[in-house]
């Protein structure tokens, strides 16, 4: 009745009602109060208290709870085992939660303190865990009825907290009779204020319980509870200010040595991360409360572990609420000049995070901080200073060329002196290599462009060219120096990652020079552009080998990050390979892959000559006889494919001059070898299929040389022979039939055989004779392409 009275618009004297209720409960005897000591009463009275605004009413309702639940305090009860552990866990958590929520109110301070003390006392004295693993998987209480606490704990442990409304349903199913029907559907409307308070109270009570109770070490974890509270605050952000006092209480418990809490580090970190999350900081009042507490932990005198942990969450806080930037900036500025190296490391790393997420404003002063840390005696500080410079360059706050010149002065090194660079501390070297991958092309000044009459083509600056050269030289240096495999891997990862950020022009590759180089003339290998191209290919190949060696190394078991480093190297090397292949396609692709020839009238003689393969290159290729001998000596899939392609070569031993029956017999032998050694890679499968199609073109070219009177008979015989391959070669026979149909001309007398091929392929499809759907679609598509040449009426039916 009390929550209903508090929601009426009629002004009841609720303070008088609560006062009378408190007097009545106080006058009850001990055994008369026992029936009220349960979690349901705690939830109802706690929700009522959270919905009140008047301090006097809050004190009276809290007094009612203290009168009821004070019964189970050690001074009033000889044993605590008379009550269910679930009820005690919930009651203790609710009392602690309410004590924290009302503690900022001066009039409620004394009552809040008593509630926190009583709640903590109950939680510490629980004899058994409400989530003990020895209990059954259904989390039922002793009486067989599911207890609210166990149901919520089971849902949280399954990470089933995406919908807060679902918890309202759990609450109803626990505190209502089985015959009762909910008053409304929780999933079709937002929660009322009272239900929001209930959800928050449950989350906070579980948080206090899993931190304070020693019986909860292996069950519900604070991270799971924070996930539930966060889902509630995402829907109702105004409740964030009521959540902050409980989180602060948890943090103080973790930092209190006398509390005897075991999981201090994990709970401390997850609590700080949640304080910095958008769920809390997005609310102005919540942000104010959080900053008031967090800023006090960044001062001198706070333990280093706590202070550094707080500093590391400041970037996340700034991302959640950008209005905190200036306050965060001041804290970082003070911390970067601390005498404690761990504080300087945390502050510089946080500054790097702010730069990474582009949260810095007015960077002029911040740049001075970063420069001063480049010469810090602690290598980790210099590392994060270099990382901060990297992201300042990426976000275009600084120019790459200027940063490189300043670095040479600050570090006192010449970037052309590779041995000296490699002698730097590994952390500083890693940060430097990360920075070297942020350069960009330099735009030509408009005046110089108009004077010289050149196009506005970006150029590579000397500093950028120096950075690329240093990356290559560092890799070459590592090839000749034995280092710890993991240190070597980390440095290589940064080299590969930086190289992948650059285009072929920045990498020093020239298309014109590459186009003149045939890959065989050693006299041109000394050109800088050719040397650079060969070096990049070598680096890519060595990267693959090194990553494979790293994954197979025994050191993988000793360092959990080694596999991640190897995966990063593989990813970067694949990107570098792609860059080189696209460059080769740009240089040679128009001639080798797009069929540019002298028959194109738009192409001048100079380009035509460039498009031809040199005689030196042709002389290195095997002729048809060599390929045939290779196939006969080593019959396998690769040599069979090569032999199929070599059948149509011109010359005295041309395959087209052989009888058609011999060609068909040779092709069948190749198909047999292809079947014995199937190719798995899709690219190789495509090459293999194309070789089959090409061999059928050769067969048709051979038949065209036959006399007109025997051509049709010969074609029928070939079709029959290829159909006979189906029993041994499977779908390869259907591919050959479809390719043969596509190869023949539009002679009307051959259409009956085309129809026969069509029916054979469709029959194979209907009878599931194809091993792969790709081959079936390919065969049907080739037949359809053949039929479409004459716009035959059967085309539409075949495509359908």
Secondary structure as GFF3:
##gff-version 3
##sequence-region A 1 800
A	DSSP	alpha_helix	2	7	.	.	.	ID=ss1
A	DSSP	alpha_helix	14	27	.	.	.	ID=ss2
A	DSSP	alpha_helix	30	33	.	.	.	ID=ss3
A	DSSP	three_ten_helix	34	36	.	.	.	ID=ss4
A	DSSP	alpha_helix	39	51	.	.	.	ID=ss5
A	DSSP	alpha_helix	55	69	.	.	.	ID=ss6
A	DSSP	three_ten_helix	70	72	.	.	.	ID=ss7
A	DSSP	alpha_helix	85	102	.	.	.	ID=ss8
A	DSSP	three_ten_helix	106	108	.	.	.	ID=ss9
A	DSSP	alpha_helix	109	124	.	.	.	ID=ss10
A	DSSP	alpha_helix	148	157	.	.	.	ID=ss11
A	DSSP	alpha_helix	164	175	.	.	.	ID=ss12
A	DSSP	three_ten_helix	186	188	.	.	.	ID=ss13
A	DSSP	alpha_helix	193	212	.	.	.	ID=ss14
A	DSSP	three_ten_helix	214	216	.	.	.	ID=ss15
A	DSSP	alpha_helix	222	235	.	.	.	ID=ss16
A	DSSP	three_ten_helix	237	239	.	.	.	ID=ss17
A	DSSP	alpha_helix	240	255	.	.	.	ID=ss18
A	DSSP	three_ten_helix	257	259	.	.	.	ID=ss19
A	DSSP	alpha_helix	264	275	.	.	.	ID=ss20
A	DSSP	alpha_helix	278	281	.	.	.	ID=ss21
A	DSSP	alpha_helix	284	294	.	.	.	ID=ss22
A	DSSP	three_ten_helix	295	298	.	.	.	ID=ss23
A	DSSP	alpha_helix	304	312	.	.	.	ID=ss24
A	DSSP	alpha_helix	314	320	.	.	.	ID=ss25
A	DSSP	three_ten_helix	322	324	.	.	.	ID=ss26
A	DSSP	alpha_helix	325	335	.	.	.	ID=ss27
A	DSSP	alpha_helix	341	356	.	.	.	ID=ss28
A	DSSP	alpha_helix	363	373	.	.	.	ID=ss29
A	DSSP	alpha_helix	379	394	.	.	.	ID=ss30
A	DSSP	alpha_helix	400	411	.	.	.	ID=ss31
A	DSSP	alpha_helix	418	422	.	.	.	ID=ss32
A	DSSP	alpha_helix	426	435	.	.	.	ID=ss33
A	DSSP	alpha_helix	446	452	.	.	.	ID=ss34
A	DSSP	alpha_helix	462	480	.	.	.	ID=ss35
A	DSSP	alpha_helix	485	499	.	.	.	ID=ss36
A	DSSP	alpha_helix	511	516	.	.	.	ID=ss37
A	DSSP	three_ten_helix	522	524	.	.	.	ID=ss38
A	DSSP	alpha_helix	528	552	.	.	.	ID=ss39
A	DSSP	three_ten_helix	554	557	.	.	.	ID=ss40
A	DSSP	alpha_helix	562	592	.	.	.	ID=ss41
A	DSSP	alpha_helix	605	611	.	.	.	ID=ss42
A	DSSP	alpha_helix	615	619	.	.	.	ID=ss43
A	DSSP	alpha_helix	624	633	.	.	.	ID=ss44
A	DSSP	alpha_helix	637	646	.	.	.	ID=ss45
A	DSSP	three_ten_helix	655	657	.	.	.	ID=ss46
A	DSSP	alpha_helix	660	676	.	.	.	ID=ss47
A	DSSP	alpha_helix	682	704	.	.	.	ID=ss48
A	DSSP	alpha_helix	708	724	.	.	.	ID=ss49
A	DSSP	alpha_helix	726	729	.	.	.	ID=ss50
A	DSSP	alpha_helix	731	743	.	.	.	ID=ss51
A	DSSP	three_ten_helix	748	750	.	.	.	ID=ss52
A	DSSP	alpha_helix	751	766	.	.	.	ID=ss53
A	DSSP	alpha_helix	773	788	.	.	.	ID=ss54
A	DSSP	alpha_helix	794	799	.	.	.	ID=ss55
###
